[in-house]
Amino acid sequence: MQCRSFPKDLSKWTSGNKEIDYFIQNTQVHAWDFNLVLEWYPWEAFSEIEEIGKGGHAAVFRAKRKLQRIRKWDLQKNEWRRFP
């Protein structure tokens, strides 16, 4: 069973990297359980962002997410239900 609610949102976001976008989109379309969903969070979805490390090619950050994880699709409201 594939998750049918992701495809309508696929064009609303991008990481700026086509290969990463394809990977995330492919996992979303084929997720059959909420534990398998890989969700894209834009930078604005985080608060209390703190850089905790920096290396040769990247920086590592810690942050709090404003949205909770997806729990299931609400058919009546036509939207994601998230963990409290």
Secondary structure, 3 states (H helix, E strand, C coil): CCCCCCHHHHHHCCCCCHHHHHHHHHHHHHCCCHHHCCCCCCHHHEEEEEEEEECCCCEEEEEEECCCCEEEEECCCCEEEECC
